[in-house]
């Protein structure tokens, strides 16, 4: 089997310079969702027919398993499939998909392919309460499909038909090639409709099978930002249902977004307005507070992320507490039982078990030992404007508030830095190191007064 994906539409109603098939749904382009379903079928070849903004589409989504075919000019869906025919084998079958119908499921497509067999034409159809805008499926008295009529060309009686064509179909490639060579453009749009092959199949005595999707949402296309937003909520709701079926507690499933892959252990709890990007793994008993953003993060069992925290490219051990208002940047690795408090930022650093930075600190390019206490206002000065250097802090060290550690520098095991210290040389283990200007008071000093 081979797949042709029609992705040449301009999408004028999107009001965007971004090609329609690159508009994002759950953090990925619309076309990427369709490609994922096509690849799940193990197709021998996938042809993408592109047009408007084609080079941008190719640059974003090109892959070794894709064949790109340009449609120029764009003369309808039948004309679009014709552009892919030179790349298709007559010995097989062709599945036609659409780059702006992102929720089509691989299981539905597998049933459609099975219904087509080796020599039938199989159509994906659906019944809608409001079928306006769709081509209607017309059947004879025995219920056999005889043709599809587009709404612009339909009579009043035909428009009352609720069964509509989704455009997704499977056909024997050799017959498809013959049918497409015979269709015309004598219609209201002056275009070559792919749906006209149905009438030709009837004339040839080819059996036409129909399959319905598991959900209507699988067949919905995107032509505007309003429709895109509606499908986003449909997609997120389906993920929420799956997670809750697996035992995850979502405080409000309607306020929850996954823009990648979310893997959860047992008894995970997620509060409202959290966003998960890339691949996120949450261990057993993890609690994520409200308004958090997690991107490419792995969190160990029993850890808690307090509200308004932003974690990106980080790994957390078990029984950690992070936030509120904490930021973990790429390269951060926390051991077990680590506390990272409010307004603390950590980047490219390893924080070992039981260490704490509870408030208002920046730890960058550092290796922090076990049971270290990092006070408020502490900064590792790791960048000299050109190069970055690392800071090493030994086990059981105590870093007093408002200290600056100018890398490269090492704090020995059990060392204490007094508050306000600017450390430019290594601090010996088990000693107090203080670096301060002498405190002085000036008798008779007066504050300057504002001149009138």
Secondary structure, DSSP 8 states (H G I E B T S, - for coil): -EEEEEE----GGG-SSS-GGGSEETTEEHHHHHHHHHHHTT-SEEEEEE-TTHHHHHHHH--TTEEEEE-SS---HHHHHHHHGGGS-TTSEEEEEETT-TT--HHHHHHHHHHHTTT-EEEEEEE-SS-TTS-EEEE-TTS-EEEEE-GGG--HHHHT--EEEEEEEEEEHHHHHHHHHH----STT----GGGHHHHHHHTT--EEEE--SSGGGG----SHHHHHHHHHHHHHHHHHHHHHTT-EES-TTSEEEEEEEEE-TT-EE-TTEEEEEEEEE-TT-EE-TT-EEES-EE-TT-EE-TT-EEES-EE-TT-EE-SS-EE-TT-EE-TT-EEEEEEEEES-EE-TT-EEEEEEEEESEEE-TT-EE-TT-EEE-B-SS-B--EEE-TT-EE-TT-EEESSEEE-TT-EE-TT-EE-S-B-TTSEE---------TT--------
